[in-house]
Amino acid sequence: MKRGILALGLIFAAQSLLAQDWAKARLNNSPRHGEWVEIKSGDRTIKAFVVYPERKDKAPVVLVIHEIFGLSDWVRGLCDQLAENGVIAIAPDLLSGQTFSDPDGARKAISALPEPQIKADLDATSDYALKIPAGNGTLAVCGFCWGGGWVFQYANMNPKLKAAYSFYGTAPDEPAKVANIACPVYGFYAGNDEHVNVTIPTAQELMKRAGKKYEPVVYGGAGHGFMREGEKPDANEGNRHARDEAWARWKVLLRQIP
């Protein structure tokens, strides 16, 4: 992958494992252009990773909200896969300026982030995304795990979004959390993830009452994090199948972005 700004993301000890090696290999072998950019967010400057598709016309942009483990090689690889499917992907590092020796440190730091700061960083990234010259002015959002929960929250905060894709994130539990959602929300959930899945029925009822579109799909036999776990070389059949099915569905939805 061609390099723009020197990569300055989170460095995890776990990324030396095979599960991250294949993600790095994909990035290194990708023909698509990926780069790090700096974005002003209030008084702060954050980093974001952007990957561009190979196409002649302008493309929609998808904002990627990373897992609770931060902006890992897998998330950057996911951005490359999105670009492979025709969209510009941009993933802000919500822990910009911080580094950790292990995923648990990142998890604790993300859990401690103030909600106003997260929103400000997502807003700043969205504003940047909508001004990307190769973009067509259309913005969607996706997120995974912790980021999947934030997808629903951010859809309620940003009326400019045209679509939202929540992967195994907890869903809203009160009317105020869906009242301002202006785009369809598509959910991707694991069958073996009751802690998250128990929130789906309430969200379905809330979205229905509010006249909003919410389409959750539960992939049987899969565990939490199946989009990452199902891509590993040693993935179990349930996670691998769920990932393949979810990608098949997602590719169709990506082509439907207005």
ChimeraX attribute file (.defattr): number of C-alpha atoms within 10 A of each C-alpha:
attribute: neighborCount
match mode: 1-to-1
recipient: residues
	/A:1	16
	/A:2	14
	/A:3	11
	/A:4	13
	/A:5	12
	/A:6	9
	/A:7	13
	/A:8	15
	/A:9	23
	/A:10	23
	/A:11	19
	/A:12	22
	/A:13	11
	/A:14	14
	/A:15	19
	/A:16	11
	/A:17	10
	/A:18	13
	/A:19	19
	/A:20	19
	/A:21	15
	/A:22	18
	/A:23	21
	/A:24	19
	/A:25	13
	/A:26	19
	/A:27	22
	/A:28	14
	/A:29	10
	/A:30	16
	/A:31	14
	/A:32	17
	/A:33	17
	/A:34	25
	/A:35	17
	/A:36	20
	/A:37	18
	/A:38	15
	/A:39	17
	/A:40	14
	/A:41	17
	/A:42	11
	/A:43	6
	/A:44	12
	/A:45	14
	/A:46	20
	/A:47	22
	/A:48	23
	/A:49	25
	/A:50	25
	/A:51	27
	/A:52	23
	/A:53	23
	/A:54	16
	/A:55	12
	/A:56	7
	/A:57	10
	/A:58	17
	/A:59	24
	/A:60	23
	/A:61	29
	/A:62	29
	/A:63	24
	/A:64	31
	/A:65	28
	/A:66	25
	/A:67	23
	/A:68	21
	/A:69	23
	/A:70	29
	/A:71	25
	/A:72	23
	/A:73	23
	/A:74	25
	/A:75	22
	/A:76	26
	/A:77	21
	/A:78	22
	/A:79	26
	/A:80	28
	/A:81	20
	/A:82	24
	/A:83	25
	/A:84	19
	/A:85	16
	/A:86	20
	/A:87	28
	/A:88	28
	/A:89	30
	/A:90	30
	/A:91	26
	/A:92	27
	/A:93	24
	/A:94	23
	/A:95	20
	/A:96	18
	/A:97	13
	/A:98	12
	/A:99	16
	/A:100	16
	/A:101	12
	/A:102	15
	/A:103	19
	/A:104	13
	/A:105	14
	/A:106	22
	/A:107	16
	/A:108	12
	/A:109	18
	/A:110	18
	/A:111	12
	/A:112	9
	/A:113	12
	/A:114	9
	/A:115	11
	/A:116	9
	/A:117	14
	/A:118	17
	/A:119	17
	/A:120	15
	/A:121	23
	/A:122	23
	/A:123	16
	/A:124	18
	/A:125	25
	/A:126	22
	/A:127	14
	/A:128	15
	/A:129	24
	/A:130	17
	/A:131	13
	/A:132	15
	/A:133	10
	/A:134	18
	/A:135	18
	/A:136	18
	/A:137	16
	/A:138	19
	/A:139	25
	/A:140	25
	/A:141	28
	/A:142	27
	/A:143	24
	/A:144	26
	/A:145	23
	/A:146	22
	/A:147	25
	/A:148	28
	/A:149	22
	/A:150	26
	/A:151	30
	/A:152	27
	/A:153	18
	/A:154	25
	/A:155	27
	/A:156	18
	/A:157	18
	/A:158	17
	/A:159	12
	/A:160	17
	/A:161	21
	/A:162	20
	/A:163	24
	/A:164	27
	/A:165	28
	/A:166	26
	/A:167	28
	/A:168	29
	/A:169	28
	/A:170	23
	/A:171	25
	/A:172	21
	/A:173	16
	/A:174	13
	/A:175	15
	/A:176	12
	/A:177	19
	/A:178	24
	/A:179	17
	/A:180	17
	/A:181	26
	/A:182	19
	/A:183	19
	/A:184	18
	/A:185	22
	/A:186	20
	/A:187	23
	/A:188	25
	/A:189	29
	/A:190	25
	/A:191	19
	/A:192	16
	/A:193	17
	/A:194	13
	/A:195	11
	/A:196	18
	/A:197	18
	/A:198	12
	/A:199	15
	/A:200	22
	/A:201	14
	/A:202	15
	/A:203	22
	/A:204	19
	/A:205	16
	/A:206	21
	/A:207	23
	/A:208	12
	/A:209	12
	/A:210	15
	/A:211	12
	/A:212	19
	/A:213	15
	/A:214	20
	/A:215	13
	/A:216	20
	/A:217	16
	/A:218	18
	/A:219	20
	/A:220	15
	/A:221	17
	/A:222	24
	/A:223	21
	/A:224	21
	/A:225	19
	/A:226	29
	/A:227	26
	/A:228	19
	/A:229	20
	/A:230	21
	/A:231	19
	/A:232	19
	/A:233	11
	/A:234	11
	/A:235	15
	/A:236	16
	/A:237	12
	/A:238	19
	/A:239	26
	/A:240	22
	/A:241	20
	/A:242	25
	/A:243	23
	/A:244	15
	/A:245	13
	/A:246	20
	/A:247	16
	/A:248	11
	/A:249	14
	/A:250	17
	/A:251	13
	/A:252	11
	/A:253	13
	/A:254	18
	/A:255	12
	/A:256	10
	/A:257	17
	/A:258	12
